Amino acid sequence: MKTQYLSLEALAAVLGLPQNYLRQLAKQKRIPSLKVGGRMRFQESEVREALVKIARNTKPAKDLQRELSAIVASTKIYNAGNKMAKINDG
């Protein structure tokens, strides 16, 4: 069976990810790509494997949530009535 390569546009549509994000990952050599006639081409299965590896090396959601909560807690947030909203730590 012949290997099929996808354009950036097609890959973004198949994966449901923004083209700019995929382009950036390809330029950083974090996902495999080929240049054919000056345009990037991707093999879907190879890109999916690379994205799984990237996801494994990303901070767990709980760590990100804790960091985000700390940022939000340190910021004064006012509701429409200009009263300070209380932020629960969790």
N, CA and C atoms as an extended XYZ file, in Angstrom:
270
Properties=species:S:1:pos:R:3:atomname:S:1:resname:S:1:resid:I:1 pbc="F F F"
N         0.843       -1.190        0.000 N   MET     1
C         0.000        0.000        0.000 CA  MET     1
C         0.884        1.247        0.000 C   MET     1
N         0.542        2.214       -0.804 N   LYS     2
C         1.305        3.442       -0.952 CA  LYS     2
C         1.078        4.355        0.253 C   LYS     2
N         2.165        4.945        0.756 N   THR     3
C         2.060        5.876        1.881 CA  THR     3
C         1.426        7.167        1.397 C   THR     3
N         0.434        7.643        2.151 N   GLN     4
C        -0.261        8.869        1.782 CA  GLN     4
C         0.175       10.004        2.689 C   GLN     4
N         0.515       11.118        2.085 N   TYR     5
C         0.907       12.309        2.829 CA  TYR     5
C        -0.184       13.353        2.711 C   TYR     5
N        -0.421       14.070        3.818 N   LEU     6
C        -1.471       15.078        3.878 CA  LEU     6
C        -0.870       16.480        3.869 C   LEU     6
N        -1.627       17.418        3.317 N   SER     7
C        -1.236       18.823        3.402 CA  SER     7
C        -1.462       19.303        4.838 C   SER     7
N        -0.928       20.450        5.147 N   LEU     8
C        -1.134       21.041        6.470 CA  LEU     8
C        -2.621       21.255        6.725 C   LEU     8
N        -3.325       21.735        5.722 N   GLU     9
C        -4.752       22.002        5.859 CA  GLU     9
C        -5.531       20.718        6.145 C   GLU     9
N        -5.210       19.665        5.393 N   ALA    10
C        -5.909       18.389        5.571 CA  ALA    10
C        -5.600       17.776        6.932 C   ALA    10
N        -4.335       17.845        7.348 N   LEU    11
C        -3.942       17.295        8.645 CA  LEU    11
C        -4.669       18.027        9.778 C   LEU    11
N        -4.719       19.344        9.681 N   ALA    12
C        -5.411       20.134       10.711 CA  ALA    12
C        -6.882       19.742       10.792 C   ALA    12
N        -7.495       19.520        9.647 N   ALA    13
C        -8.907       19.132        9.627 CA  ALA    13
C        -9.110       17.744       10.228 C   ALA    13
N        -8.236       16.809        9.899 N   VAL    14
C        -8.348       15.431       10.396 CA  VAL    14
C        -8.144       15.378       11.910 C   VAL    14
N        -7.150       16.132       12.397 N   LEU    15
C        -6.817       16.088       13.825 CA  LEU    15
C        -7.640       17.077       14.656 C   LEU    15
N        -8.263       18.021       14.014 N   GLY    16
C        -9.025       19.029       14.749 CA  GLY    16
C        -8.125       19.991       15.511 C   GLY    16
N        -6.943       20.273       14.948 N   LEU    17
C        -5.984       21.181       15.573 CA  LEU    17
C        -5.735       22.365       14.648 C   LEU    17
N        -5.366       23.512       15.208 N   PRO    18
C        -5.107       24.687       14.372 CA  PRO    18
C        -3.882       24.491       13.469 C   PRO    18
N        -3.971       25.012       12.260 N   GLN    19
C        -2.856       24.920       11.323 CA  GLN    19
C        -1.597       25.579       11.878 C   GLN    19
N        -1.751       26.730       12.513 N   ASN    20
C        -0.586       27.442       13.053 CA  ASN    20
C         0.154       26.601       14.088 C   ASN    20
N        -0.593       25.894       14.918 N   TYR    21
C         0.010       25.040       15.940 CA  TYR    21
C         0.816       23.912       15.286 C   TYR    21
N         0.226       23.255       14.298 N   LEU    22
C         0.922       22.164       13.614 CA  LEU    22
C         2.138       22.682       12.856 C   LEU    22
N         2.015       23.843       12.219 N   ARG    23
C         3.139       24.440       11.504 CA  ARG    23
C         4.295       24.717       12.466 C   ARG    23
N         3.955       25.261       13.630 N   GLN    24
C         4.969       25.569       14.643 CA  GLN    24
C         5.670       24.297       15.110 C   GLN    24
N         4.901       23.247       15.392 N   LEU    25
C         5.506       21.984       15.820 CA  LEU    25
C         6.425       21.412       14.743 C   LEU    25
N         6.030       21.525       13.489 N   ALA    26
C         6.852       21.021       12.384 CA  ALA    26
C         8.150       21.817       12.270 C   ALA    26
N         8.061       23.135       12.390 N   LYS    27
C         9.265       23.972       12.315 CA  LYS    27
C        10.220       23.686       13.460 C   LYS    27
N         9.657       23.339       14.615 N   GLN    28
C        10.475       22.994       15.787 CA  GLN    28
C        10.964       21.544       15.731 C   GLN    28
N        10.571       20.830       14.687 N   LYS    29
C        10.922       19.417       14.482 CA  LYS    29
C        10.363       18.517       15.584 C   LYS    29
N         9.220       18.923       16.151 N   ARG    30
C         8.563       18.110       17.174 CA  ARG    30
C         7.596       17.115       16.562 C   ARG    30
N         7.161       17.388       15.315 N   ILE    31
C         6.382       16.413       14.551 CA  ILE    31
C         7.067       16.254       13.190 C   ILE    31
N         7.039       15.032       12.634 N   PRO    32
C         7.712       14.794       11.357 CA  PRO    32
C         6.954       15.423       10.189 C   PRO    32
N         7.724       15.990        9.260 N   SER    33
C         7.124       16.577        8.066 CA  SER    33
C         8.125       16.506        6.921 C   SER    33
N         7.602       16.639        5.729 N   LEU    34
C         8.417       16.702        4.515 CA  LEU    34
C         8.061       17.975        3.780 C   LEU    34
N         9.013       18.506        3.038 N   LYS    35
C         8.705       19.636        2.162 CA  LYS    35
C         8.680       19.098        0.742 C   LYS    35
N         7.558       19.288        0.081 N   VAL    36
C         7.389       18.860       -1.298 CA  VAL    36
C         6.951       20.085       -2.088 C   VAL    36
N         7.799       20.531       -2.995 N   GLY    37
C         7.467       21.729       -3.768 CA  GLY    37
C         7.277       22.949       -2.893 C   GLY    37
N         8.023       23.030       -1.801 N   GLY    38
C         7.930       24.176       -0.903 CA  GLY    38
C         6.771       24.121        0.081 C   GLY    38
N         5.992       23.045        0.037 N   ARG    39
C         4.845       22.908        0.949 CA  ARG    39
C         5.071       21.739        1.899 C   ARG    39
N         4.597       21.894        3.123 N   MET    40
C         4.736       20.826        4.111 CA  MET    40
C         3.751       19.709        3.836 C   MET    40
N         4.224       18.485        4.030 N   ARG    41
C         3.381       17.297        3.916 CA  ARG    41
C         3.624       16.438        5.148 C   ARG    41
N         2.562       15.736        5.563 N   PHE    42
C         2.611       14.972        6.811 CA  PHE    42
C         2.020       13.586        6.611 C   PHE    42
N         2.598       12.620        7.318 N   GLN    43
C         1.997       11.291        7.372 CA  GLN    43
C         1.220       11.234        8.686 C   GLN    43
N        -0.086       11.055        8.591 N   GLU    44
C        -0.967       11.155        9.760 CA  GLU    44
C        -0.529       10.262       10.912 C   GLU    44
N        -0.223        8.994       10.649 N   SER    45
C         0.129        8.065       11.735 CA  SER    45
C         1.398        8.512       12.462 C   SER    45
N         2.380        9.031       11.742 N   GLU    46
C         3.619        9.499       12.374 CA  GLU    46
C         3.359       10.732       13.241 C   GLU    46
N         2.509       11.614       12.747 N   VAL    47
C         2.183       12.827       13.502 CA  VAL    47
C         1.415       12.461       14.765 C   VAL    47
N         0.475       11.532       14.658 N   ARG    48
C        -0.274       11.105       15.853 CA  ARG    48
C         0.674       10.540       16.917 C   ARG    48
N         1.638        9.710       16.501 N   GLU    49
C         2.621        9.157       17.447 CA  GLU    49
C         3.419       10.275       18.112 C   GLU    49
N         3.845       11.255       17.336 N   ALA    50
C         4.617       12.371       17.883 CA  ALA    50
C         3.783       13.186       18.866 C   ALA    50
N         2.503       13.391       18.551 N   LEU    51
C         1.633       14.150       19.456 CA  LEU    51
C         1.412       13.418       20.769 C   LEU    51
N         1.357       12.093       20.723 N   VAL    52
C         1.228       11.309       21.956 CA  VAL    52
C         2.470       11.513       22.817 C   VAL    52
N         3.642       11.491       22.191 N   LYS    53
C         4.893       11.712       22.943 CA  LYS    53
C         4.924       13.107       23.552 C   LYS    53
N         4.476       14.090       22.797 N   ILE    54
C         4.430       15.458       23.317 CA  ILE    54
C         3.490       15.530       24.521 C   ILE    54
N         2.333       14.896       24.396 N   ALA    55
C         1.358       14.908       25.491 CA  ALA    55
C         1.920       14.239       26.745 C   ALA    55
N         2.678       13.181       26.571 N   ARG    56
C         3.268       12.483       27.727 CA  ARG    56
C         4.291       13.347       28.439 C   ARG    56
N         4.940       14.242       27.719 N   ASN    57
C         5.968       15.097       28.308 CA  ASN    57
C         5.426       16.428       28.801 C   ASN    57
N         4.111       16.609       28.739 N   THR    58
C         3.465       17.838       29.184 CA  THR    58
C         3.041       17.678       30.634 C   THR    58
N         3.052       18.792       31.355 N   LYS    59
C         2.635       18.744       32.751 CA  LYS    59
C         1.211       18.214       32.863 C   LYS    59
N         0.948       17.404       33.875 N   PRO    60
C        -0.420       16.925       34.080 CA  PRO    60
C        -1.379       18.098       34.302 C   PRO    60
N        -2.627       17.895       33.957 N   ALA    61
C        -3.632       18.950       34.056 CA  ALA    61
C        -3.749       19.512       35.474 C   ALA    61
N        -3.590       18.658       36.499 N   LYS    62
C        -3.696       19.140       37.882 CA  LYS    62
C        -2.630       20.186       38.172 C   LYS    62
N        -1.384       19.955       37.702 N   ASP    63
C        -0.322       20.926       37.917 CA  ASP    63
C        -0.640       22.236       37.223 C   ASP    63
N        -1.139       22.149       35.998 N   LEU    64
C        -1.510       23.353       35.272 CA  LEU    64
C        -2.655       24.070       35.963 C   LEU    64
N        -3.622       23.313       36.459 N   GLN    65
C        -4.757       23.914       37.159 CA  GLN    65
C        -4.294       24.625       38.426 C   GLN    65
N        -3.361       24.011       39.167 N   ARG    66
C        -2.831       24.643       40.371 CA  ARG    66
C        -2.132       25.955       40.039 C   ARG    66
N        -1.321       25.943       38.971 N   GLU    67
C        -0.626       27.154       38.562 CA  GLU    67
C        -1.621       28.235       38.155 C   GLU    67
N        -2.629       27.858       37.397 N   LEU    68
C        -3.638       28.810       36.968 CA  LEU    68
C        -4.409       29.360       38.163 C   LEU    68
N        -4.745       28.504       39.113 N   SER    69
C        -5.463       28.947       40.311 CA  SER    69
C        -4.636       29.949       41.103 C   SER    69
N        -3.324       29.724       41.172 N   ALA    70
C        -2.442       30.639       41.897 CA  ALA    70
C        -2.402       32.004       41.218 C   ALA    70
N        -2.389       31.997       39.896 N   ILE    71
C        -2.381       33.258       39.156 CA  ILE    71
C        -3.698       33.997       39.369 C   ILE    71
N        -4.805       33.268       39.256 N   VAL    72
C        -6.123       33.879       39.431 CA  VAL    72
C        -6.282       34.391       40.856 C   VAL    72
N        -5.821       33.632       41.841 N   ALA    73
C        -5.963       34.026       43.241 CA  ALA    73
C        -5.164       35.289       43.546 C   ALA    73
N        -4.082       35.498       42.829 N   SER    74
C        -3.253       36.675       43.092 CA  SER    74
C        -3.749       37.906       42.332 C   SER    74
N        -4.789       37.735       41.550 N   THR    75
C        -5.345       38.833       40.757 CA  THR    75
C        -6.671       39.270       41.357 C   THR    75
N        -6.872       40.546       41.463 N   LYS    76
C        -8.150       41.055       41.974 CA  LYS    76
C        -9.176       40.972       40.861 C   LYS    76
N       -10.284       40.319       41.161 N   ILE    77
C       -11.346       40.162       40.179 CA  ILE    77
C       -12.600       40.832       40.714 C   ILE    77
N       -13.187       41.694       39.911 N   TYR    78
C       -14.386       42.408       40.325 CA  TYR    78
C       -15.556       41.962       39.463 C   TYR    78
N       -16.693       41.805       40.101 N   ASN    79
C       -17.892       41.473       39.330 CA  ASN    79
C       -18.531       42.751       38.810 C   ASN    79
N       -19.658       42.652       38.164 N   ALA    80
C       -20.310       43.809       37.535 CA  ALA    80
C       -20.640       44.903       38.547 C   ALA    80
N       -20.896       44.536       39.799 N   GLY    81
C       -21.222       45.513       40.835 CA  GLY    81
C       -20.001       46.078       41.527 C   GLY    81
N       -18.792       45.849       40.960 N   ASN    82
C       -17.520       46.322       41.505 CA  ASN    82
C       -17.233       45.786       42.906 C   ASN    82
N       -17.802       44.626       43.239 N   LYS    83
C       -17.482       43.980       44.501 CA  LYS    83
C       -16.458       42.897       44.221 C   LYS    83
N       -15.509       42.733       45.108 N   MET    84
C       -14.469       41.737       44.890 CA  MET    84
C       -15.089       40.344       44.973 C   MET    84
N       -14.791       39.522       43.992 N   ALA    85
C       -15.272       38.148       44.002 CA  ALA    85
C       -14.314       37.296       44.811 C   ALA    85
N       -14.885       36.414       45.605 N   LYS    86
C       -14.044       35.521       46.374 CA  LYS    86
C       -13.651       34.325       45.515 C   LYS    86
N       -12.418       33.923       45.650 N   ILE    87
C       -11.919       32.798       44.874 CA  ILE    87
C       -11.625       31.642       45.835 C   ILE    87
N       -12.239       30.510       45.578 N   ASN    88
C       -11.990       29.349       46.396 CA  ASN    88
C       -10.706       28.689       45.951 C   ASN    88
N        -9.906       28.212       46.907 N   ASP    89
C        -8.662       27.543       46.581 CA  ASP    89
C        -8.876       26.117       46.107 C   ASP    89
N       -10.022       25.637       46.137 N   GLY    90
C       -10.183       24.414       45.524 CA  GLY    90
C       -10.808       23.283       45.967 C   GLY    90
